[in-house]
Every structure is written in C-alpha cells, then in structure tokens.
Amino acid sequence: MNERAESQGRQTAESSAEEAGATVEDQRLVRGARTRRRIARHGVDVASLEGLNGLSIGRLATDLGLSKSGIQTLFRTKENLQLAVAESAREEFTEAVVRPARTAPPGSARLRALTEHWISYVEAPLFAGGCFWAASLPDFDSRPGEVRDALLLHRRTWLALLAGELRNAVDAGEIARLDVDLAAFQIDAVLNAANTALRLGEDDAVPMVRRVVDGFLAPAASR
C-alpha cells in the first residue's frame, strides 16, 4: 500500500513538473510572439519612411531598447524581418482600409468607401511615413525574391479589389461601361500621387483624388 502511494505521489509530482514546464514554455512563446509583433510593427513605421532596405536589426534594437541577439533569434535573417514587416503592414492596411469598406454596398458605394478610407490612411497617417508600399516597392520592383513577391501580391490584390468594385458598378448599371482594369490602375496611380503630395504638404491633393474618383463613378446617363 505504501509503495503504491509512493508511486502515485511520484507520478503526480512528475505530472505537475511537466505541466509547470509546459506553462513556462507557453509563456515564453507568447512573450516571443508579442515581441515579434512589436518589432514588426515598428519596422513598418521605419520602412514607410526609409523603405524596407532602411531596416536593420541594430536600428530596431536601439529604437525599441532590445538586444540585437534577441531580434536575431526571433527573425534569423534580414529577409525574414522584411517579410514580417510587410505582413504586419498588410494586416494593418486591411483593418484600416479594406474591412471598414465592406459595410458599404458593392459597386460605387464600396469603391468610394475604399478610396475614402485610403485617404484617411495617408492623411492622418497610419504609418509614420505615409503609404508603406509607396516607400517600399521602388526598392524591390527589380529585385526578384520573396520580399518582392509579398509586396507585389499586396499591390495586385488591391488593384483587383478596385477593379472588382468598378465591375460591380458597371454590372449594376450605376456607371457606364469602361475598362475596369485600366480605371483601377489610374485610381491607384492617383492615390499614390496623393500620398507623395500630402507628404510634401500639398493638402489640395485630397479634393483632386475625389474629383478623379467622381469622374469614374459618374452615372451612365451623364457620361
């Protein structure tokens, strides 16, 4: 009886130790994930000002009061860091621009909502330097690799979203037939021009963007 009790006691103690070890490990993983998100989010601000090539582990460590070795452990390579930063930017952009626009009806209303939320995204900048992609794409447009692929995927997704809502507007008879891919390209170009203008203090860029969008969304009878 005593041997059985002792055995059960040992098993209970071992189980408790394993659970405690697992809890400690879980806490470390949670802390690591939180720190990784914090670093990536700060990296978005830096990249929006200086491009993704402006990122360095040393710079982020200094800015955030972290050790270089700690950041190195979390990301391993600069490319992994850049990819994490691009993903953080995509997630924040989706939450600030794309998701709120989904409450508007498809077509003209949703396209207007997308452009209005995009204007807010750069007018009271979500990221320190304005549009993250406007700052980062020029560094990678001629450099094949995973970072370029990630940036390009975001751009193509955004253009497809604009084109899709223009197509919805055409199909619903809200606007005249047009080349939706060309119109999406033009709207995106105007938005990027507005980002640069706003960074230079040219506040009249916003009403010009709205006039351009209004031109594409004019009712079919008035075109």
Number of C-alpha atoms within 10 A of each C-alpha: 6 7 8 9 10 11 12 12 12 12 12 12 12 12 12 12 12 12 12 12 12 12 12 12 12 12 12 12 12 12 12 16 13 12 16 18 15 13 24 23 20 18 29 31 22 24 27 23 19 16 22 29 14 14 19 15 22 14 14 19 17 11 13 11 9 15 14 15 12 15 20 15 11 15 18 13 12 15 15 14 24 23 20 21 27 25 18 20 25 18 12 16 19 14 12 17 19 20 12 14 22 14 11 14 13 17 23 25 17 22 25 19 19 24 21 16 19 21 21 15 19 22 17 11 16 20 22 16 21 22 27 27 21 17 17 23 18 13 15 18 13 9 12 9 10 14 23 19 15 15 20 16 12 16 15 11 11 18 20 16 16 25 22 18 22 28 22 20 23 21 13 13 14 19 23 17 14 12 11 21 16 12 17 22 16 16 21 18 12 18 24 17 14 23 24 18 15 20 15 9 9 12 13 11 18 19 11 14 21 17 11 14 21 13 12 20 21 14 16 13 9 7 11
